[in-house]
Amino acid sequence: MSTQFANPAPLGLMGFGMTTILLNIHNAGFFPIDAMILAMGIFYGGIGQVIVGMMCFKCGDTFGTTAFTSYGLFWLTLVGLMIMPQMGISQASPASFMGWYLGLWGVFTAFMFVGSLRYPRAKQIVFGSLTILFFLLAARDFTGSELIGTIAGIEGIFCGASAIYFAMAQVLNAEYGRTILPIGELNKVIADAVNDDVQASQLKAA
């Protein structure tokens, strides 16, 4: 008896997208960090995405497992970096060191962007804009530039919105059995060729 699993990706994308928009409204200079952003970072963007990553693991989705679990833990570490100094657990990280933290996440996301090229354009936009966001935030912390921070905030709002769009497109398209919101599916011939290459590589590795 086969078991059909639901697609967990929209849940993870919503947790990522909504939390990213709220944080980057702050980065753009509209309001300060508060309990709302921290709570979203812990529960929806953090724990929620980790749970989705485990769901993807159950479905055999290596890309989704790596992405959702990693970004869920990113949100949890980011909140930890904010509240641990206030709790007296450790010293606050200097801006330049935060630049390295964000830069490493940018490198990780750049590799994930390369992986996303096998998937619909909407997914590529999410990972491409997220890569840019991490490097902009790293540049802000390295330079101390408020202008770069504002630009990063605006770009981050776009990134979060693209994740929300991709999430809702998957939900609505699945519910109605047709394209309600286009996601830029790859040409079938190209997609089949890519899948054949991947399968061939897996066979060689085995």
C-alpha angles and dihedrals in degrees: 000000000000122000120217114211125206119243105261095187098090091057092052093044091052092050090049096042099047094044091047093052093050094048092047093050081063092045089052088058102251099121139352129259109279142164092279093062093043092049092049089048093052101041114022102022094032117030092023094058093045089055090049089051089057089049090053089050089056089052092051093247107147095178093050093045092052095043102044096039092047096047091044089055089045090061092047093050091046092054088046090054089054101045104031094073090049089052091052093243096121144347120276115261114248117245093251091055090048085055090061090047092053092040092056090051087052091054091049091049092048089059090047089051089057088052091049091062087084090061137065120300092251090063091047090053091053094052095037093052091043091054090053091046095055093049092047091051090047090051090050092054094044093050103028089227114160089195092059088047091054092048089049090051093053091045090048091054088055091048093051092046091052090054091050090049092050091048095050092043090058092048097046096040091051094046095050097035092230140069110290095154115023117230100185100255113208117254106273093233092052092044092051091049091050092049091049090052091050093049091048090051091050091051091051091049090052 
